Amino acid sequence: MPSKEQYDACLSAFPILFEHFYKDGHVSDKLFEEHGIPKDIDIFGSVRVCNAGMTQENQQQAKTLIKLKSIRGRRK
């Protein structure tokens, strides 16, 4: 569960994060961190780095919201 500070940071950063998502189709971990939202942590308590490379594509898709461009790309 996020702390009050993390929750507030998420609310205040939402417009900027949404703008980046709408433009790029995803939001980088770096941008989350710049706005006070910490990186993901795995079940062992280690920081999980989410690189957007080809090897991580299956994990990244779950983090992105559906966009028309993504839908069209999956149809091909």
N, C-alpha and C positions, 0 to 999 in steps of 0.2 A: 504494500500500500504506500502511495507517495506521501511525503511529508506535506505540511501546509505550504511551505515555501516552494516545493516542487510543483504542487498543484497551482499555486498562484503564478509561478513562472510560466507554466503551460498555458494558462488562460491569457496572460498578457502577451505571450508570443504567438498565439494562435493565428492572428491575421497575417503576420509575416510568414509563418510556416505554411499556411494555406496558399499564400501567393506563390511561394517557391514550388509547392507541390503542383499547383495548377499550371505553372510555367514549365516545370521540368519532369513532372510525373513522379517525383519522389522528394524526400527531404533528407539531406545528408546528416550523419551523426554529428559532424562538425557544427552544423547550423543549430542543431538541438543543444549542443554543449554551449555555444555562444550565448544562448538565451536561458542558461541555468537549468537545463533539463539533462540529467545524468545519462551516461551510456547504459545500455542493457547489461544485466548481470545474469550469468547462467546459474544452474542449480547448485554449482559448487562455490558460488560467490565471486567468480572471476569475471572481469569485464569482457563483454562479448563485442568484438570489433566486427562491424557489418560493412565489409568492402563490397562494392557494387560490381565486382568482376564476374566473369562467366561462371566460375565455380560456385558463386554465391547466388546465382540467378534464381534458383528455386526458393531460397529463403527471402530474397528481396521482394519477390512478387507478392508474398503474403503481407508485406508491410505497406504496399501501395494501394491506394484506392483505385477503383476502376475508372479509366478514362476511355473515351471513344478511340483514341489512337491505339491504346493497348488492346482493346477489343478487336479492332481491325487487324492488328499485327498477329493476334493469336488465330485468326480465321485462316490465314495464309498457310 
